[in-house]
Amino acid sequence: MTELGHNLAGLLTQIRSWAEQHAPGIRDARARASARNEEDWAA
């Protein structure tokens, strides 16, 4: 892999780590947004 590829792989690893650490909050935010959307459609 090129140096650019290695650099990108490092960034993607950091993004994955962040996502794994914040997964519960992300799921909660998605559920709240989905609930709001369902309320909007029901109105």
PDB file with SEQRES, HELIX, SHEET and CRYST1 records, atoms N, CA, C and O in Angstrom:
SEQRES   1 A   43  MET THR GLU LEU GLY HIS ASN LEU ALA GLY LEU LEU THR          
SEQRES   2 A   43  GLN ILE ARG SER TRP ALA GLU GLN HIS ALA PRO GLY ILE          
SEQRES   3 A   43  ARG ASP ALA ARG ALA ARG ALA SER ALA ARG ASN GLU GLU          
SEQRES   4 A   43  ASP TRP ALA ALA                                              
HELIX    1 AA1 GLU A    3  GLN A   21  1                                  19    
HELIX    2 AA2 ALA A   23  ALA A   42  1                                  20    
CRYST1    1.000    1.000    1.000  90.00  90.00  90.00 P 1           1          
ATOM      1  N   MET A   1       0.854  -1.169   0.000  1.00  0.00           N  
ATOM      2  CA  MET A   1       0.000   0.000   0.000  1.00  0.00           C  
ATOM      3  C   MET A   1       0.906   1.239   0.000  1.00  0.00           C  
ATOM      4  O   MET A   1       1.998   1.236   0.569  1.00  0.00           O  
ATOM      5  N   THR A   2       0.419   2.286  -0.650  1.00  0.00           N  
ATOM      6  CA  THR A   2       1.188   3.520  -0.704  1.00  0.00           C  
ATOM      7  C   THR A   2       1.127   4.256   0.627  1.00  0.00           C  
ATOM      8  O   THR A   2       0.336   3.916   1.506  1.00  0.00           O  
ATOM      9  N   GLU A   3       1.972   5.267   0.757  1.00  0.00           N  
ATOM     10  CA  GLU A   3       1.947   6.086   1.968  1.00  0.00           C  
ATOM     11  C   GLU A   3       0.592   6.763   2.133  1.00  0.00           C  
ATOM     12  O   GLU A   3       0.075   6.867   3.245  1.00  0.00           O  
ATOM     13  N   LEU A   4       0.016   7.222   1.022  1.00  0.00           N  
ATOM     14  CA  LEU A   4      -1.324   7.819   1.087  1.00  0.00           C  
ATOM     15  C   LEU A   4      -2.356   6.807   1.584  1.00  0.00           C  
ATOM     16  O   LEU A   4      -3.222   7.133   2.397  1.00  0.00           O  
ATOM     17  N   GLY A   5      -2.253   5.597   1.093  1.00  0.00           N  
ATOM     18  CA  GLY A   5      -3.170   4.553   1.534  1.00  0.00           C  
ATOM     19  C   GLY A   5      -3.030   4.264   3.016  1.00  0.00           C  
ATOM     20  O   GLY A   5      -4.031   4.100   3.713  1.00  0.00           O  
ATOM     21  N   HIS A   6      -1.810   4.201   3.501  1.00  0.00           N  
ATOM     22  CA  HIS A   6      -1.587   3.972   4.933  1.00  0.00           C  
ATOM     23  C   HIS A   6      -2.149   5.128   5.757  1.00  0.00           C  
ATOM     24  O   HIS A   6      -2.732   4.921   6.821  1.00  0.00           O  
ATOM     25  N   ASN A   7      -1.967   6.346   5.250  1.00  0.00           N  
ATOM     26  CA  ASN A   7      -2.474   7.513   5.945  1.00  0.00           C  
ATOM     27  C   ASN A   7      -3.995   7.443   6.033  1.00  0.00           C  
ATOM     28  O   ASN A   7      -4.564   7.694   7.096  1.00  0.00           O  
ATOM     29  N   LEU A   8      -4.650   7.109   4.944  1.00  0.00           N  
ATOM     30  CA  LEU A   8      -6.104   6.995   4.930  1.00  0.00           C  
ATOM     31  C   LEU A   8      -6.570   5.866   5.849  1.00  0.00           C  
ATOM     32  O   LEU A   8      -7.561   6.017   6.562  1.00  0.00           O  
ATOM     33  N   ALA A   9      -5.868   4.750   5.834  1.00  0.00           N  
ATOM     34  CA  ALA A   9      -6.249   3.625   6.698  1.00  0.00           C  
ATOM     35  C   ALA A   9      -6.220   4.038   8.162  1.00  0.00           C  
ATOM     36  O   ALA A   9      -7.085   3.631   8.939  1.00  0.00           O  
ATOM     37  N   GLY A  10      -5.238   4.838   8.542  1.00  0.00           N  
ATOM     38  CA  GLY A  10      -5.166   5.319   9.923  1.00  0.00           C  
ATOM     39  C   GLY A  10      -6.369   6.178  10.280  1.00  0.00           C  
ATOM     40  O   GLY A  10      -6.919   6.060  11.375  1.00  0.00           O  
ATOM     41  N   LEU A  11      -6.776   7.039   9.364  1.00  0.00           N  
ATOM     42  CA  LEU A  11      -7.946   7.885   9.610  1.00  0.00           C  
ATOM     43  C   LEU A  11      -9.218   7.047   9.728  1.00  0.00           C  
ATOM     44  O   LEU A  11     -10.054   7.294  10.597  1.00  0.00           O  
ATOM     45  N   LEU A  12      -9.354   6.065   8.856  1.00  0.00           N  
ATOM     46  CA  LEU A  12     -10.547   5.207   8.903  1.00  0.00           C  
ATOM     47  C   LEU A  12     -10.592   4.413  10.204  1.00  0.00           C  
ATOM     48  O   LEU A  12     -11.669   4.182  10.752  1.00  0.00           O  
ATOM     49  N   THR A  13      -9.441   3.999  10.695  1.00  0.00           N  
ATOM     50  CA  THR A  13      -9.377   3.292  11.978  1.00  0.00           C  
ATOM     51  C   THR A  13      -9.851   4.204  13.104  1.00  0.00           C  
ATOM     52  O   THR A  13     -10.574   3.766  13.998  1.00  0.00           O  
ATOM     53  N   GLN A  14      -9.445   5.466  13.059  1.00  0.00           N  
ATOM     54  CA  GLN A  14      -9.879   6.417  14.083  1.00  0.00           C  
ATOM     55  C   GLN A  14     -11.387   6.652  14.012  1.00  0.00           C  
ATOM     56  O   GLN A  14     -12.053   6.727  15.045  1.00  0.00           O  
ATOM     57  N   ILE A  15     -11.925   6.767  12.802  1.00  0.00           N  
ATOM     58  CA  ILE A  15     -13.371   6.960  12.642  1.00  0.00           C  
ATOM     59  C   ILE A  15     -14.133   5.747  13.173  1.00  0.00           C  
ATOM     60  O   ILE A  15     -15.157   5.891  13.842  1.00  0.00           O  
ATOM     61  N   ARG A  16     -13.630   4.563  12.872  1.00  0.00           N  
ATOM     62  CA  ARG A  16     -14.284   3.340  13.364  1.00  0.00           C  
ATOM     63  C   ARG A  16     -14.278   3.314  14.890  1.00  0.00           C  
ATOM     64  O   ARG A  16     -15.288   2.987  15.513  1.00  0.00           O  
ATOM     65  N   SER A  17     -13.152   3.654  15.482  1.00  0.00           N  
ATOM     66  CA  SER A  17     -13.042   3.665  16.939  1.00  0.00           C  
ATOM     67  C   SER A  17     -14.040   4.655  17.541  1.00  0.00           C  
ATOM     68  O   SER A  17     -14.713   4.345  18.523  1.00  0.00           O  
ATOM     69  N   TRP A  18     -14.130   5.851  16.944  1.00  0.00           N  
ATOM     70  CA  TRP A  18     -15.067   6.850  17.442  1.00  0.00           C  
ATOM     71  C   TRP A  18     -16.493   6.317  17.363  1.00  0.00           C  
ATOM     72  O   TRP A  18     -17.264   6.446  18.314  1.00  0.00           O  
ATOM     73  N   ALA A  19     -16.838   5.718  16.225  1.00  0.00           N  
ATOM     74  CA  ALA A  19     -18.190   5.199  16.030  1.00  0.00           C  
ATOM     75  C   ALA A  19     -18.517   4.096  17.037  1.00  0.00           C  
ATOM     76  O   ALA A  19     -19.625   4.045  17.569  1.00  0.00           O  
ATOM     77  N   GLU A  20     -17.561   3.224  17.292  1.00  0.00           N  
ATOM     78  CA  GLU A  20     -17.788   2.152  18.266  1.00  0.00           C  
ATOM     79  C   GLU A  20     -17.989   2.724  19.664  1.00  0.00           C  
ATOM     80  O   GLU A  20     -18.841   2.246  20.411  1.00  0.00           O  
ATOM     81  N   GLN A  21     -17.213   3.742  20.023  1.00  0.00           N  
ATOM     82  CA  GLN A  21     -17.337   4.350  21.348  1.00  0.00           C  
ATOM     83  C   GLN A  21     -18.664   5.079  21.515  1.00  0.00           C  
ATOM     84  O   GLN A  21     -19.210   5.139  22.617  1.00  0.00           O  
ATOM     85  N   HIS A  22     -19.174   5.625  20.438  1.00  0.00           N  
ATOM     86  CA  HIS A  22     -20.390   6.433  20.506  1.00  0.00           C  
ATOM     87  C   HIS A  22     -21.632   5.712  19.982  1.00  0.00           C  
ATOM     88  O   HIS A  22     -22.675   6.339  19.800  1.00  0.00           O  
ATOM     89  N   ALA A  23     -21.536   4.429  19.743  1.00  0.00           N  
ATOM     90  CA  ALA A  23     -22.648   3.664  19.178  1.00  0.00           C  
ATOM     91  C   ALA A  23     -23.941   3.796  19.982  1.00  0.00           C  
ATOM     92  O   ALA A  23     -24.995   3.994  19.377  1.00  0.00           O  
ATOM     93  N   PRO A  24     -23.915   3.698  21.305  1.00  0.00           N  
ATOM     94  CA  PRO A  24     -25.188   3.831  22.037  1.00  0.00           C  
ATOM     95  C   PRO A  24     -25.844   5.193  21.813  1.00  0.00           C  
ATOM     96  O   PRO A  24     -27.058   5.266  21.619  1.00  0.00           O  
ATOM     97  N   GLY A  25     -25.070   6.252  21.837  1.00  0.00           N  
ATOM     98  CA  GLY A  25     -25.622   7.583  21.607  1.00  0.00           C  
ATOM     99  C   GLY A  25     -26.144   7.751  20.197  1.00  0.00           C  
ATOM    100  O   GLY A  25     -27.165   8.405  19.981  1.00  0.00           O  
ATOM    101  N   ILE A  26     -25.449   7.163  19.232  1.00  0.00           N  
ATOM    102  CA  ILE A  26     -25.886   7.225  17.838  1.00  0.00           C  
ATOM    103  C   ILE A  26     -27.217   6.494  17.682  1.00  0.00           C  
ATOM    104  O   ILE A  26     -28.129   6.997  17.026  1.00  0.00           O  
ATOM    105  N   ARG A  27     -27.330   5.301  18.287  1.00  0.00           N  
ATOM    106  CA  ARG A  27     -28.587   4.551  18.216  1.00  0.00           C  
ATOM    107  C   ARG A  27     -29.730   5.331  18.850  1.00  0.00           C  
ATOM    108  O   ARG A  27     -30.836   5.373  18.310  1.00  0.00           O  
ATOM    109  N   ASP A  28     -29.460   5.954  20.008  1.00  0.00           N  
ATOM    110  CA  ASP A  28     -30.508   6.736  20.684  1.00  0.00           C  
ATOM    111  C   ASP A  28     -30.959   7.916  19.829  1.00  0.00           C  
ATOM    112  O   ASP A  28     -32.155   8.184  19.711  1.00  0.00           O  
ATOM    113  N   ALA A  29     -29.993   8.621  19.232  1.00  0.00           N  
ATOM    114  CA  ALA A  29     -30.331   9.768  18.393  1.00  0.00           C  
ATOM    115  C   ALA A  29     -31.141   9.331  17.175  1.00  0.00           C  
ATOM    116  O   ALA A  29     -32.086  10.012  16.778  1.00  0.00           O  
ATOM    117  N   ARG A  30     -30.773   8.201  16.585  1.00  0.00           N  
ATOM    118  CA  ARG A  30     -31.529   7.690  15.433  1.00  0.00           C  
ATOM    119  C   ARG A  30     -32.949   7.324  15.830  1.00  0.00           C  
ATOM    120  O   ARG A  30     -33.893   7.591  15.086  1.00  0.00           O  
ATOM    121  N   ALA A  31     -33.105   6.712  16.999  1.00  0.00           N  
ATOM    122  CA  ALA A  31     -34.438   6.320  17.463  1.00  0.00           C  
ATOM    123  C   ALA A  31     -35.303   7.558  17.714  1.00  0.00           C  
ATOM    124  O   ALA A  31     -36.485   7.571  17.371  1.00  0.00           O  
ATOM    125  N   ARG A  32     -34.709   8.603  18.316  1.00  0.00           N  
ATOM    126  CA  ARG A  32     -35.472   9.831  18.555  1.00  0.00           C  
ATOM    127  C   ARG A  32     -35.875  10.479  17.237  1.00  0.00           C  
ATOM    128  O   ARG A  32     -37.010  10.935  17.094  1.00  0.00           O  
ATOM    129  N   ALA A  33     -34.969  10.524  16.285  1.00  0.00           N  
ATOM    130  CA  ALA A  33     -35.283  11.120  14.979  1.00  0.00           C  
ATOM    131  C   ALA A  33     -36.366  10.321  14.273  1.00  0.00           C  
ATOM    132  O   ALA A  33     -37.267  10.893  13.660  1.00  0.00           O  
ATOM    133  N   SER A  34     -36.277   9.003  14.359  1.00  0.00           N  
ATOM    134  CA  SER A  34     -37.275   8.156  13.714  1.00  0.00           C  
ATOM    135  C   SER A  34     -38.648   8.382  14.353  1.00  0.00           C  
ATOM    136  O   SER A  34     -39.656   8.459  13.651  1.00  0.00           O  
ATOM    137  N   ALA A  35     -38.686   8.488  15.665  1.00  0.00           N  
ATOM    138  CA  ALA A  35     -39.952   8.729  16.363  1.00  0.00           C  
ATOM    139  C   ALA A  35     -40.553  10.060  15.955  1.00  0.00           C  
ATOM    140  O   ALA A  35     -41.763  10.159  15.750  1.00  0.00           O  
ATOM    141  N   ARG A  36     -39.708  11.102  15.833  1.00  0.00           N  
ATOM    142  CA  ARG A  36     -40.210  12.400  15.396  1.00  0.00           C  
ATOM    143  C   ARG A  36     -40.770  12.327  13.983  1.00  0.00           C  
ATOM    144  O   ARG A  36     -41.808  12.919  13.687  1.00  0.00           O  
ATOM    145  N   ASN A  37     -40.083  11.603  13.120  1.00  0.00           N  
ATOM    146  CA  ASN A  37     -40.568  11.454  11.740  1.00  0.00           C  
ATOM    147  C   ASN A  37     -41.909  10.739  11.696  1.00  0.00           C  
ATOM    148  O   ASN A  37     -42.793  11.115  10.927  1.00  0.00           O  
ATOM    149  N   GLU A  38     -42.061   9.701  12.527  1.00  0.00           N  
ATOM    150  CA  GLU A  38     -43.332   8.983  12.564  1.00  0.00           C  
ATOM    151  C   GLU A  38     -44.439   9.891  13.077  1.00  0.00           C  
ATOM    152  O   GLU A  38     -45.563   9.832  12.579  1.00  0.00           O  
ATOM    153  N   GLU A  39     -44.142  10.731  14.064  1.00  0.00           N  
ATOM    154  CA  GLU A  39     -45.141  11.672  14.570  1.00  0.00           C  
ATOM    155  C   GLU A  39     -45.535  12.664  13.479  1.00  0.00           C  
ATOM    156  O   GLU A  39     -46.713  12.993  13.340  1.00  0.00           O  
ATOM    157  N   ASP A  40     -44.565  13.142  12.708  1.00  0.00           N  
ATOM    158  CA  ASP A  40     -44.853  14.091  11.631  1.00  0.00           C  
ATOM    159  C   ASP A  40     -45.769  13.458  10.594  1.00  0.00           C  
ATOM    160  O   ASP A  40     -46.699  14.109  10.118  1.00  0.00           O  
ATOM    161  N   TRP A  41     -45.526  12.210  10.239  1.00  0.00           N  
ATOM    162  CA  TRP A  41     -46.352  11.527   9.229  1.00  0.00           C  
ATOM    163  C   TRP A  41     -47.753  11.244   9.761  1.00  0.00           C  
ATOM    164  O   TRP A  41     -48.718  11.210   8.997  1.00  0.00           O  
ATOM    165  N   ALA A  42     -47.862  11.040  11.090  1.00  0.00           N  
ATOM    166  CA  ALA A  42     -49.169  10.736  11.672  1.00  0.00           C  
ATOM    167  C   ALA A  42     -50.038  11.991  11.784  1.00  0.00           C  
ATOM    168  O   ALA A  42     -51.261  11.893  11.877  1.00  0.00           O  
ATOM    169  N   ALA A  43     -49.416  13.152  11.777  1.00  0.00           N  
ATOM    170  CA  ALA A  43     -50.172  14.416  11.970  1.00  0.00           C  
ATOM    171  C   ALA A  43     -50.936  14.808  10.739  1.00  0.00           C  
ATOM    172  O   ALA A  43     -51.616  15.834  10.735  1.00  0.00           O  
TER     173      ALA A  43                                                      
END                                                                             
